């Protein structure tokens, strides 16, 4: 299972797709689809940053590629070509979205009991 944290500027993905590549000049793409609302994004994986590419693959994903995805579980697919015909890997992904604190704090009204606690309300994006 992969974790994509949208509160970070980028995420490192550790995969093992190099042994499955059949093309001499592969262009790897990733599709992420959320299970809750079925939103989908497709983006290129870019350059393999792995120090040991025969053992594992490492890709840096900029969080701006993941705009529009909501927090929750999803599925990912790695493709070898832009036509998305040859699937190299399929798996689960957890998408973590930051909690945003609004500018306003909600407090009790003046005519209410002052011993009641005040609360902050947080809104998920």
C-alpha positions, -999 to +999 in steps of 0.1 A: +000+000+000+013+035-009+008+067+011+003+100-006+004+129+018-010+160+002+002+182+030+038+176+017+052+193-014+063+159-027+060+122-020+085+095-026+071+063-040+090+030-037+079+005-063+093-025-081+084-021-118+118-022-136+117-060-140+083-058-156+092-032-183+093-046-218+099-014-238+134-001-246+123+035-239+095+033-214+074+063-202+059+053-169+025+068-159+005+064-128-033+065-124-048+072-090-085+067-085-103+073-052-128+047-041-152+071-024-160+095-052-141+079-081-121+110-089-091+101-111-057+116-120-031+104-144+005+117-143+040+108-155+063+092-129+094+108-143+130+097-136+138+067-115+157+081-085+167+047-071+203+042-061+198+004-068+174+002-097+178-036-099+163-039-064+137-011-063+124+020-081+121+054-064+100+082-079+093+117-065+057+128-070+049+165-067+017+169-048+003+194-074-002+163-096-027+151-071-050+181-070-086+173-067-082+140-048-101+137-016-088+120+015-093+082+018-085+050+001-079+045-036-064+023-063-033+030-083-021+016-116+014+019-131+015+019-169+044+015-193+031+037-220+010+068-226-019+047-241-022+030-207-025-004-222+003-023-204-003-023-167+028-030-147+015-028-112-018-024-094-023-016-057-040+003-029-032+039-020-041+059+011-045+096+003-039+119+033-052+154+031-044+182+055-069+195+080-074+233+075-081+255+105-105+283+096-100+319+107-130+319+130-133+302+164-167+293+175-174+303+211-204+303+234-227+332+233-224+359+261-258+350+276-248+313+280-230+298+310-194+310+309-182+277+324-189+259+291-158+252+270-151+269+237-144+249+206-124+252+175-139+238+144-117+222+118-127+217+082-114+189+060-107+198+024 
